[in-house]
Amino acid sequence: MKTQETLITDDQSLDGASMHDGRVKIDVYDDGYGPLFIHRDSMGISGIVRAQTREDAYSICEDEFFPSGDEDASKDMDEIEAMEEGEERNHLQACWDEAYGYRNNTRRMDDGSLSCIYAKDLNGDSLERLTPKLLSDLGITLEISNNE
């Protein structure tokens, strides 16, 4: 059985990440233990997460990295919930679910507003384990410190 190389140990912390000789900062989130995962969407790298499982890492991305859903998402949901059960409601609900999702934890946005709805990238996204090769291929530098 092939083992994966460890980029970070349990007695270290992920403090930051960057590309292009430090000129481009990458958002990071350290959940304390586990391997590193990289999340990318159609616009590029959205963040690097340290979590125990892939599922935990994706949930953190939803909370911390995904952009806020616009005000229309809340209005659309209110309209869908007010509709009677039926084919049209099911269709609108499916369209909403494809474009938006609910955060597990509300996030304060840069403008001070609170966001509980996030917008999905309709062109797709990916979350994969960050390996030394992928780190090198993407030109990412990690900032890791030892815990005392």
C-alpha positions in Angstrom: 0.0 0.0 0.0 1.4 3.4 -1.0 1.6 6.0 1.7 1.2 9.7 1.1 4.0 12.1 2.0 3.1 14.4 4.9 3.3 18.2 4.3 2.4 19.1 7.9 2.5 17.2 11.2 0.1 17.3 14.1 2.6 19.4 16.1 2.7 22.2 13.4 0.3 24.9 12.3 -0.6 26.2 8.8 -0.1 29.9 9.0 -0.4 30.9 5.3 0.3 30.1 1.7 1.3 32.1 -1.3 2.3 31.9 -5.0 4.5 33.9 -7.3 7.3 34.5 -4.8 4.8 35.7 -2.1 3.0 38.2 -4.3 -0.3 36.3 -4.4 -1.7 35.2 -1.0 -3.8 32.2 -0.8 -6.5 31.9 1.9 -5.9 29.1 4.4 -7.8 27.5 7.3 -6.2 25.2 9.8 -8.7 22.9 11.6 -5.9 21.6 13.9 -5.1 18.1 12.6 -5.0 16.1 9.4 -3.7 16.5 5.9 -3.9 19.5 3.6 -6.5 19.9 0.9 -6.6 22.5 -2.0 -9.9 23.9 -3.2 -10.1 25.2 -6.8 -12.9 26.6 -8.8 -13.1 28.0 -12.4 -11.4 31.2 -11.2 -8.4 29.4 -9.7 -7.3 28.5 -6.2 -9.9 29.6 -3.5 -8.0 28.2 -0.5 -6.0 25.5 1.3 -7.6 23.7 4.2 -6.2 21.4 6.9 -8.8 19.0 8.1 -9.1 15.4 9.3 -11.3 14.3 6.3 -12.2 15.4 2.8 -15.8 16.0 3.9 -14.7 18.3 6.8 -12.4 20.2 4.4 -15.2 20.8 1.9 -17.5 22.0 4.6 -14.9 24.4 5.8 -14.5 25.7 2.2 -18.3 26.3 2.1 -18.1 28.3 5.3 -14.8 30.1 4.8 -14.0 30.5 1.1 -17.1 30.3 -1.1 -18.5 33.7 -2.1 -21.7 35.1 -0.6 -25.0 34.4 -2.4 -26.6 37.5 -3.6 -29.7 39.1 -2.1 -31.7 37.5 -4.9 -31.0 34.0 -3.5 -32.8 34.9 -0.3 -35.7 36.4 -2.2 -35.9 33.4 -4.5 -35.9 31.0 -1.6 -38.8 33.0 0.1 -40.8 32.7 -3.1 -40.1 29.0 -3.5 -41.1 28.3 0.1 -44.4 30.2 -0.4 -45.3 28.1 -3.4 -47.6 25.1 -3.2 -46.0 21.7 -3.7 -45.8 20.7 -7.4 -43.7 20.4 -10.4 -42.9 24.1 -10.8 -41.8 24.4 -7.1 -39.6 21.3 -7.5 -38.0 22.7 -10.6 -37.3 26.1 -9.0 -35.9 24.4 -5.9 -33.6 22.2 -8.0 -32.3 25.4 -9.8 -31.7 27.1 -6.5 -29.9 24.1 -5.1 -27.6 24.0 -8.2 -26.6 27.7 -7.7 -26.6 28.2 -4.0 -26.1 26.5 -0.6 -26.4 27.2 3.1 -23.3 27.7 5.2 -23.0 25.6 8.3 -21.7 28.7 10.1 -22.7 32.3 9.2 -19.7 34.3 8.0 -19.1 38.1 8.3 -18.3 39.5 4.9 -15.8 42.3 4.2 -18.6 44.9 4.0 -19.8 43.8 7.5 -22.9 42.0 6.4 -23.6 38.4 7.6 -23.8 35.7 5.0 -25.5 32.3 5.5 -26.0 31.6 1.8 -23.1 30.9 -0.5 -22.9 30.9 -4.3 -21.7 27.8 -6.1 -19.4 28.0 -9.1 -21.7 26.7 -11.9 -18.5 25.8 -13.9 -17.5 23.4 -11.2 -15.0 23.1 -8.4 -12.6 20.5 -7.0 -11.1 19.6 -3.7 -8.1 17.4 -3.6 -5.4 16.3 -1.3 -2.4 18.6 -1.5 0.7 16.6 -2.4 4.4 17.7 -2.6 4.1 17.3 -6.4 1.0 19.4 -6.7 2.5 22.0 -4.4 5.5 22.2 -6.7 3.5 22.1 -9.9 1.4 25.0 -8.8 4.3 27.0 -7.3 2.8 27.3 -3.9 4.8 28.1 -0.8 3.4 27.1 2.6 4.0 29.0 5.8 4.1 26.4 8.6 5.2 26.9 12.2 6.0 24.5 15.0 3.6 24.5 17.9 5.2 25.0 21.3 
